[in-house]
Amino acid sequence: MSKITVLGGCGGIGSVAARTLATSGYFDEIVIGENRYEAACDFAASLGGNASAVRVDAEDPTSLKQAMSGSDVVLNCIGPFYRFGPPVLLAAIEAGINYVDVCDDLDATERMLELDSEASSAGISALIGMGNSPGMANVLARWCVDEMLDAVDEVNIYHAHGGEPAEGGAVIKHRIHAMTSDIPLFVDGKFIHVRMLEPSGQEFVKETEFKNIGSYPVYPYPHPETITMPKYFKGIKRVTNMGIVFPLPYFQLTMDTVKLGLASEEPIIVQGSEVIPIEFEVAYIISRRPGFLVEAGVTEPSGCLKVEVKGTKGGEPHQFVFSMYSAGAGAGEGTGIPAAMGAILMKEGKVEGKGVFPPEGGVKPTDMLELAAKVIKGTGMGETVPIYIEHIDKDGKAESVDLKI
């Protein structure tokens, strides 16, 4: 009997992951771990007879270990990861349970990578950042490096999404965290640090065309590919990560409130009551979101992940551009489905390494892409994996490439 616990299983990402796991049939038992126990019970009931719920407090290691007890794999979808990623991973290591998450916070990734020796000693495999970016971005880059090039020079990652039915507080806080953090970019073979809203970051802002969803300005993001890919892709000279959330006025509101200083967690007194600025900021942004969607005419979620890989083959320059795009699906599907697939690969014994590692360090791209074809069909989202590949040769000639899986 195989069992998986999905922590944060009622959230926008966790619920998609759990539903994907339920339809896949790879696990005999699915446990939804949530602090919202009643909601978790209702959601588990909607998944069918092999799903159940357990109450969990992500700030209590004992509660975490009890929730994941007896599982073959724990899938962590509790955000924000800069707060909950490392302690949940540590609990999994101490419980002796293999771990997968969707962490896209750079600082949390750095702290979790520091737990590599503890995980190795415990015989635990911990696959971190198995979402969209990071996640599929890493897998696609790895596939290109392994299958299409002799040497890789650059990986530039771009992502755009918007229109999700709702965005929770953890998502907004993650975005605010990105706007207030130092962002490492790997440029000319060395690390530089910029800030999204400061001149150092603004220098990198560029207009980028995304397949099927249009053109948007993208901003430096502190996603962890920029620190993990230089380790795994020898000789690489540049790794960047850039993103945007639309509608643009909605993203601009978040930037503006951060510039006003509302991202502070230090309480202030307002008319005799204590208020934490960032909690007000998050609530205000969420309250304004529906109006921005209406004004922009956004009626359904959509998104695109674009991964640009440059290198050489036979001594000649080549460029490959991968685009994963969707209409009617957004960040929940784009992140939750790959997370579920990472957990399945872990259960199937196809993530063999011990320790803590990113997707490009622990996932065989062909395994992931073959599984993706099965899962996509099983979820009713289509007959093929929605990945478009363009190859640009030394003369600038572009042609489409079939993803053979």
TORDREN-696535 format. One record per atom (N, C-alpha, C): x, y, z; residue in one letter. Coordinates in pm, whole numbers, padded with zeros to 5 digits, always signed. Example, Ala and Ser with C-alpha at 12.3 -4.5 7.8 and 13.67 -1.06 7.14 Angstrom:
% residues 2
+01319-00569+00780A +01230-00450+00780A +01320-00330+00780A +01285-00225+00708S +01367-00106+00714S +01290+00003+00787S 
% end
This chain:
% residues 405
+00085-00119+00000M +00000+00000+00000M +00088+00124+00000M +00068+00212-00096S +00147+00334-00105S +00065+00453-00056S +00134+00545+00011K +00065+00657+00074K +00144+00785+00052K +00072+00893+00023I +00134+01025+00012I +00056+01124+00096I +00128+01212+00163T +00066+01323+00235T +00095+01452+00160T -00011+01524+00126V +00003+01653+00058V -00023+01762+00162V +00082+01829+00204L +00069+01937+00302L +00027+02065+00230L -00073+02134+00286G -00129+02249+00217G -00215+02205+00101G -00279+02090+00116G -00351+02028+00006G -00480+02096-00035G -00525+02197+00040C -00646+02271+00001C -00614+02402-00070C -00486+02435-00081G -00447+02561-00144G -00457+02554-00295G -00429+02667-00359G -00441+02676-00504G -00351+02580-00577G -00232+02554-00523I -00137+02461-00585I -00156+02320-00529I -00167+02310-00396G -00180+02179-00334G -00304+02104-00379G -00415+02175-00400S -00538+02109-00442S -00525+02051-00583S -00456+02124-00672V -00433+02072-00807V -00344+01949-00801V -00238+01958-00719A -00147+01844-00705A -00222+01722-00652A -00304+01742-00549A -00378+01631-00489A -00476+01569-00588A -00545+01654-00663R -00641+01602-00760R -00570+01527-00873R -00454+01577-00912T -00374+01507-01014T -00330+01371-00963T -00286+01365-00837L -00245+01238-00778L -00363+01141-00769L -00481+01195-00736A -00600+01109-00723A -00638+01046-00856A -00627+01123-00965T -00665+01069-01096T -00557+00981-01156T -00433+00996-01108S -00322+00920-01166S -00324+00774-01127S -00373+00742-01005G -00380+00604-00959G -00249+00546-00909G -00146+00628-00891Y -00017+00575-00847Y -00011+00550-00696Y -00094+00619-00619F -00094+00604-00474F -00225+00541-00428F -00213+00449-00333D -00331+00384-00277D -00404+00474-00178D -00328+00564-00114E -00388+00652-00013E -00330+00792-00026E -00419+00890-00025I -00379+01031-00032I -00432+01101+00092I -00342+01165+00166V -00380+01236+00288V -00362+01386+00265V -00465+01462+00292I -00460+01607+00279I -00427+01666+00416I -00309+01724+00430G -00267+01785+00555G -00293+01934+00554G -00374+01982+00647E -00415+02123+00647E -00441+02172+00788E -00423+02301+00811N -00470+02360+00937N -00620+02390+00930N -00674+02395+00810R -00818+02413+00789R -00880+02273+00777R -00897+02208+00889Y -00932+02066+00889Y -01066+02037+00824Y -01166+02119+00854E -01299+02093+00796E -01294+02105+00643E -01225+02207+00594A -01212+02223+00449A -01137+02104+00389A -01035+02056+00461A -00958+01941+00412A -01045+01816+00405A -01132+01798+00503C -01224+01684+00501C -01317+01690+00380C -01371+01807+00354D -01460+01824+00240D -01386+01798+00108D -01265+01851+00099F -01189+01833-00024F -01151+01687-00043F -01107+01622+00065A -01071+01480+00056A -01191+01397+00009A -01309+01431+00059A -01430+01358+00017A -01454+01373-00132A -01421+01490-00187S -01442+01513-00330S -01345+01434-00416S -01234+01389-00356L -01134+01313-00432L -01167+01166-00442L -01251+01116-00354G -01287+00975-00360G -01247+00899-00236G -01270+00768-00240G -01255+00685-00121G -01115+00667-00069G -01013+00690-00151N -00876+00667-00103N -00813+00792-00044N -00890+00900-00027A -00837+01025+00028A -00895+01051+00166A -00812+01109+00252S -00854+01145+00387S -00786+01274+00427S -00818+01326+00543A -00763+01454+00588A -00699+01438+00725A -00602+01524+00753V -00540+01528+00885V -00510+01674+00918V -00531+01710+01042R -00501+01846+01085R -00350+01859+01107R -00294+01970+01061V -00150+01989+01078V -00120+02136+01106V -00027+02157+01196D +00023+02290+01229D +00165+02299+01176D +00187+02376+01071A +00318+02382+01006A +00425+02443+01095A +00386+02507+01205E +00484+02565+01296E +00520+02470+01410E +00462+02350+01410D +00485+02252+01516D +00548+02127+01455D +00678+02102+01478P +00745+01985+01420P +00677+01853+01455P +00626+01842+01578T +00558+01719+01617T +00432+01698+01534T +00355+01804+01513S +00235+01796+01431S +00269+01757+01288S +00376+01813+01234L +00418+01780+01099L +00454+01633+01087L +00533+01584+01181K +00577+01444+01173K +00461+01347+01193K +00366+01384+01276Q +00248+01300+01294Q +00164+01297+01166Q +00153+01412+01101A +00072+01420+00979A +00130+01336+00867A +00262+01332+00855M +00325+01260+00745M +00362+01116+00781M +00335+01076+00903S +00372+00943+00950S +00317+00833+00859S +00403+00738+00824G +00362+00625+00743G +00355+00651+00594G +00391+00770+00551S +00384+00804+00409S +00510+00758+00336S +00494+00724+00210D +00609+00696+00125D +00674+00826+00079D +00590+00927+00057V +00636+01057+00011V +00552+01165+00078V +00614+01276+00114V +00539+01394+00156V +00560+01502+00052V +00451+01561+00004L +00456+01670-00093L +00417+01798-00021L +00511+01890-00011N +00490+02012+00065N +00449+02127-00027N +00326+02175-00007C +00274+02290-00083C +00235+02404+00011C +00295+02409+00130I +00264+02513+00227I +00353+02634+00203I +00294+02746+00176G +00370+02870+00157G +00336+02971+00264G +00414+03080+00272P +00530+03105+00187P +00649+03019+00229P +00729+02978+00131F +00837+02884+00157F +00953+02947+00232F +00970+03077+00220Y +01078+03139+00297Y +01054+03124+00447Y +00929+03096+00482R +00895+03073+00623R +00883+02924+00657R +00817+02847+00569F +00782+02710+00605F +00865+02602+00534F +00940+02637+00430G +01014+02535+00358G +01113+02457+00443G +01214+02524+00501P +01315+02451+00577P +01261+02370+00695P +01171+02425+00780P +01124+02342+00892P +01043+02220+00849P +00966+02230+00741V +00891+02113+00695V +00987+02008+00641V +01087+02050+00565L +01187+01955+00516L +01258+01887+00633L +01297+01965+00733L +01366+01907+00848L +01279+01803+00918L +01150+01832+00929A +01058+01736+00990A +01053+01607+00908A +01053+01619+00775A +01050+01501+00690A +01178+01419+00706A +01290+01486+00716I +01418+01416+00735I +01415+01340+00868I +01370+01407+00973E +01366+01343+01104E +01266+01228+01108E +01160+01238+01025A +01060+01131+01019A +01102+01019+00925A +01208+01042+00847G +01256+00940+00755G +01169+00920+00633G +01114+01031+00580I +01020+01022+00468I +01071+01105+00350I +01069+01046+00232N +01111+01118+00112N +01022+01238+00087N +01080+01343+00028Y +01019+01476+00029Y +01024+01538-00110Y +00914+01607-00147V +00907+01688-00269V +00838+01819-00233V +00882+01931-00292D +00809+02057-00271D +00812+02141-00397D +00749+02258-00387V +00742+02352-00499V +00808+02485-00462V +00907+02479-00375C +00969+02601-00324C +01028+02684-00437C +00986+02810-00447D +01045+02901-00544D +01107+03022-00477D +01131+03013-00346D +01200+03120-00275D +01349+03088-00268D +01429+03182-00311L +01574+03161-00318L +01635+03135-00181L +01601+03220-00083D +01664+03206+00048D +01627+03075+00115D +01502+03032+00097A +01460+02903+00152A +01535+02789+00083A +01553+02800-00047T +01627+02697-00121T +01768+02685-00068T +01833+02798-00043E +01970+02795+00009E +01975+02725+00144E +01877+02753+00230R +01876+02690+00362R +01845+02541+00353R +01759+02504+00261M +01727+02361+00246M +01843+02284+00185M +01916+02344+00093L +02034+02277+00038L +02138+02251+00145L +02139+02334+00248E +02232+02314+00360E +02197+02191+00443E +02076+02136+00423L +02035+02015+00494L +02071+01889+00416L +02151+01903+00311D +02186+01791+00225D +02251+01677+00303D +02347+01707+00389S +02417+01600+00462S +02324+01529+00558S +02233+01606+00624E +02137+01543+00715E +02045+01447+00639E +01998+01491+00521A +01911+01405+00441A +01986+01281+00392A +02108+01301+00346S +02188+01188+00299S +02212+01086+00409S +02246+01136+00526S +02271+01047+00640S +02147+00968+00678S +02030+01030+00660A +01904+00964+00693A +01853+00876+00579A +01924+00876+00465G +01881+00798+00350G +01758+00854+00281G +01744+00986+00289I +01624+01053+00238I +01655+01124+00106I +01561+01116+00013S +01567+01193-00111S +01475+01313-00097S +01528+01432-00119A +01448+01555-00108A +01462+01633-00238A +01356+01629-00319L +01351+01700-00447L +01280+01833-00423L +01353+01943-00430I +01296+02073-00397I +01276+02155-00525I +01172+02241-00523G +01147+02327-00637G +01092+02255-00758G +01006+02154-00736M +00953+02078-00848M +00815+02131-00888M +00815+02255-00938G +00692+02318-00985G +00706+02357-01131G +00685+02486-01158N +00695+02539-01293N +00831+02605-01312N +00850+02717-01243S +00982+02780-01233S +01003+02816-01086S +01089+02739-01019P +01169+02626-01068P +01084+02501-01087P +01140+02404-01155G +01072+02278-01176G +01085+02237-01321G +00978+02258-01399M +00983+02222-01540M +01090+02301-01614M +01115+02424-01571A +01222+02503-01634A +01355+02429-01624A +01383+02374-01506N +01509+02301-01485N +01513+02174-01569N +01399+02102-01572V +01393+01976-01646V +01414+02000-01796V +01349+02102-01851L +01364+02131-01994L +01506+02174-02027L +01566+02255-01942A +01705+02295-01964A +01798+02174-01959A +01775+02086-01862R +01855+01964-01849R +01841+01877-01974R +01717+01864-02024W +01693+01784-02145W +01772+01840-02263W +01771+01971-02276C +01843+02035-02387C +01994+02014-02373C +02044+02031-02253V +02187+02014-02227V +02229+01870-02254V +02146+01774-02213D +02181+01633-02229D +02166+01584-02373D +02059+01631-02442E +02022+01572-02570E +02060+01654-02693E +02073+01786-02679M +02080+01871-02798M +02210+01948-02813M +02289+01961-02710L +02408+02047-02715L +02532+01973-02665L +02647+02014-02717D +02774+01966-02663D +02816+02048-02542D +02783+02178-02546A +02817+02268-02437A +02708+02373-02426A +02677+02416-02303V +02574+02516-02281V +02638+02646-02233V +02593+02757-02288D +02644+02889-02251D +02546+02967-02165D +02416+02961-02201E +02316+03043-02131E +02186+02967-02110E +02121+02997-01997V +01982+02959-01977V +01910+03082-01924V +01813+03131-02000N +01733+03246-01959N +01588+03201-01947N +01530+03223-01828I +01396+03174-01797I +01302+03292-01783I +01187+03283-01850Y +01086+03388-01845Y +00951+03323-01811Y +00873+03388-01728H +00742+03333-01692H +00641+03445-01675H +00519+03417-01721A +00408+03513-01709A +00281+03434-01683A +00200+03482-01591H +00072+03417-01565H -00023+03518-01501H -00150+03483-01502G -00249+03569-01439G -00389+03516-01460G -00485+03580-01393G -00624+03544-01410G -00672+03428-01327G -00590+03377-01232E -00634+03268-01148E -00761+03308-01072E -00848+03213-01040P -00972+03246-00969P -00949+03324-00840P -00838+03294-00772A -00806+03365-00648A -00657+03354-00622A -00605+03449-00547E -00468+03443-00499E -00472+03460-00347E -00414+03364-00277G -00414+03369-00132G -00303+03458-00077G -00307+03478+00054G -00208+03564+00118G -00066+03515+00101G -00045+03381+00103A +00090+03327+00088A +00149+03362-00047A +00064+03360-00152V +00110+03394-00287V +00151+03541-00292V +00069+03628-00235I +00100+03771-00235I +00228+03798-00156I +00243+03733-00042K +00364+03753+00039K +00489+03704-00034K +00475+03595-00107H +00588+03548-00186H +00629+03654-00288H +00530+03715-00352R +00560+03817-00454R +00624+03940-00390R +00574+03979-00275I +00633+04092-00202I +00776+04060-00162I +00796+03935-00116H +00930+03890-00077H +01026+03901-00195H +00977+03865-00314A +01061+03874-00433A +01100+04018-00463A +01010+04111-00433M +01035+04252-00463M +01126+04318-00361M +01147+04255-00247T +01227+04316-00141T +01356+04240-00113T +01388+04141-00195S +01505+04055-00172S +01617+04087-00269S +01739+04056-00228D +01851+04055-00320D +01832+03941-00418D +01854+03968-00546I +01831+03869-00651I +01964+03837-00718I +02013+03714-00702P +02137+03678-00771P +02110+03640-00916P +02185+03698-01007L +02184+03660-01147L +02325+03615-01182L +02336+03513-01265F +02467+03462-01306F +02497+03520-01444F +02587+03616-01448V +02613+03692-01571V +02764+03694-01596V +02803+03658-01719D +02945+03653-01757D +03026+03565-01663D +02967+03455-01622G +03038+03357-01543G +03055+03390-01396G +02980+03491-01348K +02991+03525-01206K +02857+03576-01156K +02840+03574-01026F +02715+03619-00966F +02716+03770-00944F +02605+03832-00979I +02581+03970-00942I +02449+03973-00865I +02426+04075-00787H +02303+04085-00710H +02231+04215-00744H +02102+04202-00771V +02020+04318-00805V +01895+04315-00718V +01818+04424-00723R +01688+04429-00657R +01584+04470-00761R +01471+04401-00759M +01371+04418-00863M +01329+04563-00882M +01308+04636-00771L +01251+04770-00780L +01356+04880-00778L +01482+04844-00774E +01590+04942-00772E +01658+04949-00909E +01738+05053-00935P +01801+05068-01067P +01878+04944-01111P +01941+04873-01016S +02018+04754-01054S +01929+04650-01120S +01807+04635-01071G +01714+04539-01129G +01645+04592-01252G +01615+04722-01253Q +01545+04783-01366Q +01626+04774-01494Q +01758+04765-01483E +01843+04753-01601E +01814+04625-01680E +01763+04524-01611F +01740+04395-01675F +01596+04379-01726F +01507+04472-01693V +01368+04461-01738V +01364+04466-01890V +01290+04372-01949K +01284+04367-02095K +01147+04320-02138K +01103+04366-02254E +00978+04322-02313E +01000+04185-02375E +00912+04091-02343T +00931+03953-02388T +00801+03900-02447T +00812+03835-02560E +00696+03776-02626E +00674+03635-02574E +00552+03609-02527F +00515+03477-02477F +00416+03413-02574F +00441+03289-02607K +00357+03220-02705K +00213+03215-02657K +00123+03261-02740N -00022+03254-02722N -00080+03348-02616N +00004+03420-02540I -00055+03512-02441I -00009+03656-02458I +00083+03682-02551G +00121+03819-02580G +00256+03861-02525G +00282+03990-02532S +00410+04047-02491S +00396+04120-02358S +00492+04097-02268Y +00489+04160-02136Y +00630+04198-02094Y +00644+04305-02012P +00774+04332-01952P +00800+04230-01843P +00922+04181-01833V +00957+04086-01728V +01064+04145-01638V +01056+04110-01509Y +01143+04166-01407Y +01228+04056-01343Y +01349+04089-01296P +01430+03988-01228P +01355+03929-01109P +01359+03797-01098Y +01292+03725-00990Y +01394+03643-00912Y +01380+03637-00779P +01474+03556-00699P +01434+03410-00694P +01419+03350-00812H +01394+03207-00819H +01528+03133-00820H +01531+03011-00768P +01661+02949-00738P +01737+02890-00856P +01680+02887-00977E +01756+02832-01089E +01889+02904-01109E +01892+03033-01076T +02015+03110-01101T +02131+03064-01012T +02101+02999-00900I +02210+02950-00814I +02233+02800-00829I +02133+02725-00878T +02152+02580-00889T +02208+02538-01025T +02164+02604-01132M +02210+02562-01265M +02361+02579-01285M +02425+02685-01235P +02570+02693-01251P +02645+02578-01186P +02584+02518-01086K +02646+02402-01020K +02636+02277-01106K +02523+02259-01173Y +02499+02136-01247Y +02531+02145-01395Y +02537+02265-01451F +02567+02282-01594F +02708+02341-01607F +02805+02255-01622K +02944+02298-01623K +02974+02388-01743K +03047+02494-01717G +03089+02586-01822G +02987+02692-01858G +02870+02689-01795I +02769+02788-01829I +02813+02927-01787I +02774+03027-01865K +02819+03164-01840K +02706+03257-01795K +02582+03218-01818R +02471+03309-01783R +02346+03228-01748R +02284+03264-01633V +02154+03210-01595V +02073+03324-01535V +01958+03354-01595T +01871+03459-01543T +01729+03404-01528T +01653+03469-01442N +01513+03433-01422N +01433+03563-01414N +01332+03575-01501M +01255+03699-01513M +01107+03665-01521M +01023+03748-01458G +00881+03715-01460G +00789+03835-01445G +00659+03808-01461I +00555+03909-01448I +00424+03839-01414I +00336+03911-01346V +00199+03865-01322V +00106+03968-01385V +00006+03921-01456F -00088+04015-01518F -00226+04000-01456F -00311+04104-01468P -00294+04229-01543P -00180+04316-01486P -00120+04392-01573L -00006+04473-01531L -00040+04573-01420L -00159+04640-01420P -00190+04731-01310P -00196+04661-01174P -00231+04534-01174Y -00234+04457-01051Y -00091+04436-00998Y +00000+04399-01087F +00141+04384-01050F +00198+04519-01007F +00158+04625-01077Q +00207+04760-01043Q +00162+04801-00904Q +00039+04765-00867L -00010+04799-00733L +00079+04736-00626L +00116+04612-00646T +00205+04546-00549T +00338+04619-00542T +00394+04656-00654M +00520+04729-00654M +00506+04863-00583M +00396+04931-00609D +00375+05064-00549D +00361+05055-00397D +00286+04957-00348T +00269+04945-00203T +00399+04904-00135T +00480+04824-00204V +00613+04790-00149V +00699+04916-00141V +00697+04998-00246K +00776+05122-00247K +00733+05217-00136K +00605+05211-00096L +00556+05295+00014L +00601+05247+00151L +00663+05129+00155G +00712+05076+00283G +00613+04987+00355G +00508+04943+00287L +00404+04863+00353L +00444+04717+00370L +00561+04678+00321A +00602+04538+00336A +00660+04508+00474A +00662+04605+00560S +00718+04587+00694S +00631+04493+00779S +00696+04414+00861E +00626+04327+00956E +00628+04387+01097E +00681+04507+01112E +00684+04575+01241E +00549+04641+01268E +00482+04606+01377P +00349+04662+01404P +00353+04813+01423P +00244+04879+01381I +00226+05022+01407I +00087+05040+01469I +00069+05151+01537I -00059+05179+01601I -00142+05270+01511I -00262+05226+01477V -00354+05304+01394V -00484+05321+01471V -00510+05445+01513Q -00631+05477+01590Q -00649+05383+01709Q -00537+05363+01777G -00541+05283+01900G -00530+05133+01880G -00528+05086+01756S -00518+04943+01729S -00384+04911+01663S -00331+04796+01696E -00204+04752+01639E -00228+04691+01500E -00154+04740+01402V -00167+04692+01265V -00028+04653+01213V -00019+04536+01151I +00105+04494+01086I +00096+04537+00940I +00184+04627+00894P +00170+04685+00760P +00154+04582+00648P +00235+04476+00650I +00228+04380+00539I +00094+04307+00536I +00033+04287+00652E -00098+04221+00654E -00204+04312+00592E -00193+04443+00620F -00283+04537+00553F -00257+04538+00403F -00129+04541+00366E -00092+04545+00225E -00152+04426+00150E -00135+04307+00205V -00186+04187+00141V -00339+04193+00127V -00406+04230+00235A -00553+04238+00232A -00600+04341+00130A -00531+04453+00123Y -00570+04558+00029Y -00550+04511-00115Y -00437+04447-00143I -00410+04399-00279I -00516+04297-00321I -00548+04205-00232I -00650+04104-00262I -00786+04169-00288I -00817+04272-00210S -00947+04339-00227S -00958+04410-00361S -00847+04457-00414R -00849+04530-00541R -00841+04437-00663R -00798+04314-00642R -00771+04223-00753R -00891+04202-00846R -01012+04175-00795P -01125+04152-00887P -01149+04267-00983P -01134+04389-00933G -01155+04505-01019G -01054+04512-01132G -00928+04480-01103F -00825+04481-01207F -00855+04376-01314F -00901+04260-01272L -00934+04155-01369L -01046+04199-01461L -01149+04261-01403V -01262+04308-01483V -01217+04416-01581V -01141+04513-01531E -01095+04623-01616E -01010+04573-01733E -00932+04468-01708A -00843+04415-01813A -00914+04314-01902A -01037+04278-01868G -01109+04180-01947G -01055+04039-01934G -00989+04011-01823V -00934+03878-01798V -01043+03791-01736V -01084+03689-01806T -01195+03604-01760T -01154+03463-01725T -01030+03423-01757E -00983+03290-01723E -00832+03294-01703E -00780+03198-01628P -00635+03196-01606P -00560+03154-01732P -00440+03201-01744S -00351+03159-01853S -00208+03186-01810S -00115+03128-01882G +00024+03148-01846G +00117+03086-01947G +00243+03122-01937C +00345+03066-02025C +00480+03066-01954C +00548+02954-01962L +00687+02942-01919L +00772+02934-02044L +00872+03021-02054K +00960+03025-02170K +01104+03005-02123K +01170+02905-02178V +01307+02873-02138V +01395+02880-02262V +01491+02969-02256E +01582+02993-02368E +01719+02934-02333E +01765+02839-02415V +01894+02772-02390V +01986+02796-02509V +02104+02849-02483K +02201+02876-02588K +02328+02796-02560K +02387+02745-02669G +02510+02668-02654G +02568+02635-02790G +02651+02530-02792T +02715+02491-02916T +02699+02341-02939T +02696+02304-03067K +02693+02166-03110K +02783+02155-03232K +02883+02066-03226G +02976+02056-03337G +03052+02184-03362G +03072+02261-03257G +03146+02386-03269G +03066+02503-03320G +02938+02483-03350E +02854+02590-03402E +02749+02632-03299E +02711+02761-03300P +02612+02808-03202P +02471+02760-03236P +02397+02725-03132H +02257+02684-03147H +02178+02740-03030H +02051+02767-03058Q +01961+02816-02954Q +01831+02737-02960Q +01781+02699-02841F +01653+02631-02830F +01564+02712-02736F +01439+02730-02779V +01343+02804-02698V +01224+02713-02671V +01201+02685-02543F +01089+02602-02500F +00977+02692-02449F +00855+02663-02490S +00740+02738-02439S +00634+02639-02391S +00601+02648-02263M +00488+02574-02207M +00379+02675-02180M +00266+02666-02249Y +00163+02767-02237Y +00027+02700-02214Y -00064+02778-02159S -00197+02723-02133S -00299+02836-02134S -00420+02801-02173A -00535+02889-02160A -00639+02813-02081A -00697+02878-01982G -00789+02810-01892G -00721+02744-01776G -00590+02758-01768A -00513+02705-01655A -00402+02805-01624A -00371+02819-01495G -00273+02918-01455G -00167+02860-01364G -00131+02937-01261A -00021+02898-01173A -00052+02770-01096A -00180+02750-01060G -00215+02629-00985G -00182+02504-01063G -00226+02499-01188E -00199+02383-01272E -00051+02377-01312E +00003+02494-01349G +00142+02498-01394G +00240+02452-01289G +00205+02471-01163T +00293+02430-01052T +00248+02299-00990T +00117+02282-00971G +00066+02165-00901G +00083+02035-00976G +00064+02037-01108I +00078+01914-01187I +00223+01865-01189I +00324+01950-01217P +00462+01902-01207P +00499+01852-01067P +00444+01917-00963A +00472+01871-00826A +00421+01729-00806A +00299+01704-00853A +00244+01568-00843A +00330+01469-00919A +00378+01509-01036M +00462+01419-01116M +00595+01392-01046M +00650+01493-00980G +00773+01471-00903G +00751+01370-00792G +00636+01379-00726A +00605+01284-00618A +00587+01143-00674A +00526+01131-00791I +00508+01000-00854I +00643+00939-00890I +00730+01019-00950L +00863+00968-00984L +00938+00924-00859L +00921+00998-00750M +00985+00960-00624M +00932+00824-00578M +00801+00808-00581K +00739+00682-00537K +00782+00567-00626K +00796+00590-00756E +00831+00486-00851E +00979+00451-00849E +01057+00517-00763G +01199+00487-00752G +01284+00546-00861G +01232+00648-00931K +01307+00710-01040K +01380+00836-00997K +01369+00870-00870V +01452+00976-00811V +01541+00905-00709V +01657+00865-00754E +01738+00771-00678E +01837+00836-00582E +01877+00959-00609G +01979+01023-00528G +01933+01047-00386G +02027+01051-00294K +01999+01083-00155K +02055+01221-00124K +01984+01293-00041G +02024+01429-00008G +01918+01527-00053G +01958+01653-00067V +01867+01759-00110V +01917+01813-00243V +01828+01818-00342F +01873+01858-00475F +01758+01919-00554F +01792+02005-00653P +01690+02066-00741P +01656+01969-00853P +01556+02000-00936P +01515+01908-01043P +01627+01869-01137P +01712+01965-01178E +01817+01929-01273E +01922+01838-01211E +01920+01823-01078G +02015+01737-01010G +01959+01601-00972G +01827+01580-00991G +01771+01454-00944G +01667+01390-01034G +01625+01461-01140V +01518+01410-01227V +01574+01385-01366V +01550+01266-01418K +01586+01236-01556K +01479+01294-01646K +01514+01387-01735P +01412+01456-01816P +01319+01362-01892P +01374+01254-01950T +01287+01164-02026T +01184+01097-01936T +01221+01066-01812D +01124+01009-01718D +01010+01107-01692D +01045+01234-01669M +00944+01335-01640M +00854+01359-01761M +00911+01367-01879L +00833+01397-01999L +00743+01280-02038L +00791+01158-02020E +00706+01042-02047E +00589+01036-01950E +00617+01065-01823L +00510+01066-01724L +00413+01180-01753L +00465+01296-01795A +00379+01410-01824A +00276+01375-01930A +00316+01301-02033A +00223+01263-02139A +00108+01180-02082A +00139+01090-01990K +00034+01006-01929K -00057+01089-01839K +00003+01176-01758V -00074+01253-01662V -00165+01353-01731V -00113+01420-01834I -00194+01519-01906I -00319+01453-01964I -00302+01335-02021K -00417+01263-02075K -00514+01225-01963K -00459+01182-01850G -00542+01138-01739G -00623+01249-01676G -00572+01371-01682T -00644+01485-01624T -00742+01547-01723T -00742+01498-01845G -00833+01551-01946G -00790+01685-02003G -00662+01722-01985M -00615+01853-02032M -00562+01849-02175M -00565+01732-02236G -00518+01723-02374G -00457+01589-02402G -00414+01572-02528E -00356+01446-02571E -00204+01450-02573E -00147+01570-02573T -00002+01583-02578T +00045+01684-02473T +00171+01674-02438V +00231+01769-02344V +00242+01905-02414V +00188+02013-02354P +00185+02144-02423P +00319+02216-02419P +00418+02157-02488I +00551+02217-02496I +00584+02240-02643I +00611+02366-02677Y +00650+02402-02813Y +00800+02433-02810Y +00874+02375-02906I +01019+02393-02911I +01058+02457-03043I +01136+02562-03034E +01189+02629-03153E +01342+02620-03151E +01399+02581-03263H +01545+02574-03277H +01591+02685-03371H +01693+02757-03329I +01750+02865-03410I +01896+02831-03436I +01933+02818-03564D +02069+02774-03596D +02166+02892-03606D +02288+02864-03647K +02394+02964-03650K +02364+03078-03747K +02279+03053-03843D +02243+03155-03942D +02116+03230-03904D +02060+03200-03787G +01939+03267-03744G +01812+03205-03800G +01823+03091-03866K +01706+03024-03922K +01633+02949-03810K +01501+02971-03801A +01421+02910-03694A +01334+02799-03751A +01320+02692-03674E +01232+02581-03711E +01177+02517-03585E +01058+02461-03594S +00999+02393-03481S +01059+02254-03467S +01064+02206-03345V +01121+02075-03314V +01017+01993-03239V +01000+01870-03278D +00907+01782-03209D +00970+01730-03081D +00890+01726-02975L +00933+01668-02849L +00903+01519-02855L +01003+01439-02882K +00983+01296-02901K +00993+01224-02765K +00879+01173-02718I +00876+01101-02590I +00793+00975-02607I 
% end
